[in-house]
């Protein structure tokens, strides 16, 4: 069974945040809340954790993983973007958006889309996410918690589905899925791949 840790979304308790980060640094896979529902996460260099997430979600190697980042300060280490793209990200983040960008050489190849060499980038406004990333001091490899035949609205839904498959679950109670707006900036211009919670009028 996974360890269950209840962290306050507005005032995350440092002691509990440290417990979660210890699990990540030890090679664990966690379920944690975001502003678009629960997600699976593991540390950036954790190859076994990445494969474990692929197995849980039944993902192909062509699936874009997301780098969950605390802010824009490290984005240039992992993704290529020009001045226009950077200004756009600075304008609308943090928020419920996932940006698809060309990965840099510093991104492990196993994280990149097999053919397109792209990576997803997110900056969430959720207090727990911000606290975890500040303590971790690096991005999280992440994907949304989506399983066929399951709906994840609260912690009981999560435990019923993945309690034996992950190492730790961060309890945020009611955290309904509200998918991000996915925006492709890896080519020429702006391509909206999926309309979701993020307001696309801000792209104008």
N, C-alpha and C positions, 0 to 999 in steps of 0.2 A: 504493500500500500504506500501511496505517496504521502510525504509529510505535508500537512496542511498549515499554512501560515496566513492569519488574517491581518492585513495591513490597511490602515486608514487611508482612504484615497486623497483626502485633503491635507492630513498631517501624518505622513508615513513615519512610523516609529523606527529610528535609526538602528536599534538592536535587531529588529525583525528584518529590515532591509539587508543588514549585514549577513544574516542567516541565509537569505536567498542567494546573495552574491557568493557566499562560500560554496553553496551547492553548484552554482554555475562554474566557479573556478576549479571545482573538483571534477568537472566533466559531466555534470548533470543536465537533464532536460527538465524545463519547468513549463507550467501553464500559468499565464499572468494576464491581468486585465489591461485593456487598452480603451481608447475612446471609440473603437469600432468593434468591441466584443472581446472575448477571450482569445489568446494567441499562444502558440508554442514557441519556446525560445531556448537557445543554448549559446555558449560563448563563441566568439568569432573563430578561434582556431580549433574547435572541437569537431574533428572529423567523425568520430563515433556518434556524437550527439546529432550531427547533421543527418547521418544515415538512419538513426533512430526516428527522427522526425519524418524522414521520407517514408519509413515503414508505417508509422502511425497514420499518416495522411495518404499513403499509397501514391506517392508523387513520382513522376518521371524525372529524369535528369534535365529535362527541358523546362521544368518549372522554375520561375524566377523566385529565389529567396529574397527576403527583404532585410536590409540593414536598418534596424531600429536605432536611431541616433538621438542624442540628447539635444543637440543644436547643430547649426550649420558650420561650426568652426572646423570640423574634421572631414567635411564632405569631399574636399579636394584630394584627400588621401585615397579615397575609395571609388570616386566617380568623376567622369569628365563632364564639365559643363562650361559653357561660355558665359560671358558677362550678362547677356540677356536672360539666360536660364537661371543664373544665380540671383539676379534681381527678382525674378518671378518667385523663386523659392523663398527668398527673404520676405517678400510681400505677403505671402499667404500661410506660411508655416509659423508655429506649429498648428496642426489641424488634421482632419480626416482625409488625407491625401497620400497616395503612394506614387512616387515618381520613378519611371523606368529610365535609367541612364546607362551610358557606356561605362563599364568598369575600368579601373586603372590596373596597372601591373601589380599593385599591392594587394589586390583582392584575390584570395585563393581561387584557382580555376574551378574547384568543385562547387563554388558558390554561384558562378556565372552561368547564364543560359548557355547551353552547350554550343549552339550555333551563332547566336547573336552577340555573345559576350556582354550581356547586359545584366544589371543588378537593380533591384528595387530599393528605394530609399524612403524612410518614413521618419517624421519627427512628431511624436504624439504629445498632446497637451495633458495627458493623464498624469496625475500626481505620483502614482506608484511607478509608472514607467520612468518618469524623470528622476525619481529617487534611486531606482535600481541602476540606471545608466550613470548617474553621478558617482555612485559607489563603485561600480564596475570599471569605470574609466575607459571603456571601449564600446563599440556598437554591439548589439545583440543580433545574432542570426535568428530570423523570425518568420513564421507564417501564421496565418489565421487558423484557429481551431475549427476546422470544418470536417465532419465525417458523415458519410452517406447514412441516412436514416436517423440522424441525431440532430437535435436543436439545442443550442447552448444559450440559455437565458440566465441561469444562476448556478451557484457552486454545486448544487446537487446533480444537475445535468452533467457537469464536468466530471465529477467523481464517478458517477455511474458509468461513464464511457471510457475514461483513461486512467483511473486510479492506479491500476497495476502496470501502466505503460510509461509513466513519467516518475521523476524523483521527488518533485515538489509542486504543490499547487498553491498559488496565491489567491486567497479568498477575498473577493470584492463583492460577494453577495450577488445582487441583481446586476447583470452586465450584458444587456441584450446585444445581439449581433447587428451592426449597422455598417455594412461594408464601406471601405474608403472609395473615393473617386480615384481611378488609376489613370495617370497621365504619362504618355510616352514622350520623352524629350531626347531620345537616343538618335533620332534621325533629323530631318529638316522640319522645323516648325513644332507645333504643339498638336499632339494626337490624343484625344480622350478615348481611352480603351474601355473604361467602365464608368458610368455615372453612379455615384454613391453619395455618401454623406457630405463630402466636401463641395462647397458652393462653386460651380464652374463660372459664374458671372465674374468672379475675382480674377479669372484668367484674361479678361479683356483689357 
